Amino acid sequence: MRFSRLSVRDPRTVARDIPGVLDILFPRLTGGLVNALNAKMFSFSGISPIPSEIIERSRLQKAMMFELSMARAESELRGGAVASWDECLAVASKRQRRHFDARIPEKLEPSDILVADHAARNLVAMLNSVGAQRPSAILEHAPLIPGLGWVASGNGDFAIGSTLIEVKHAEHNFGAGDFRQVLMYWLLRYARTVESNSEIWSDVLLLNPRRNAGLLVDFDHLLRSASASSNRVELVELLRSAVGQEFDRR
């Protein structure tokens, strides 16, 4: 089956806004599977969730607030001088302007910084904990997600060794859309790997600094459980038939 050609979109947007592209590949990604996966969530010691009441005091859009926290955490993780909140706001605003419904604030209020700082500190602590368990691996920022057909190249959040790391700040458990997104990332990476013989991710670590929640999922298990075929090459060919044949080179 071939979908009608769409304007070029990044992988995150495709997974979030055009789920039909992946429904054919992963028809078993239903509520039952999502619940079974979420049953294996864990928390990190020494980290506290962000209280809902302080989140509600901020007038920022939730997406902007947590984009701000990501910018701050990324700055801290790179070492050196930590970016100011004004600098973090500039980074977060640039990223959020890609979304038509984004509301860009002129300045940050103390209530905004309180939440963003808590989320940033939680994420840094989580990633430092993961890194301490893998001392020989280097934390990679914004790993490349190759494009394919009308799906443009994009970037994930982090990766360490053979583990993709994606960060979510939802108030609820990880959802089908989150798993669709990382499956899309894996397939695009694998499709490029077939040509370049580069390394693929073996698992994905989903992190929610807002709730102090983590979930480590083996990609082979996720692929077998969610797809109609456990054959990786067949899945790539199905993806190709949906989005076109040519890689987006970046």
Secondary structure, 3 states (H helix, E strand, C coil): CCCCCCCCECHHHHHHHCCHHHHCCCCCCCHHHHHHHHCCCECCCCCCCCCHHHHHHCCCCHHHHHHHHHHHHHHHHHCCCCCCHHHHHHHHHHHHCCCCCCCCCCCCCHHHHHHHHHHHHHHHHHHHHHHHHCCCCCEEECCEECCECCECCEECCEEECCEEEEECCCCCCCCHHHHHHHHHHHHHHHHHHHHHCCCCCCEEEEEECCCCEEEEEEHHHHHHHHCCCCCHHHHHHHHHHHHCCCCCCC
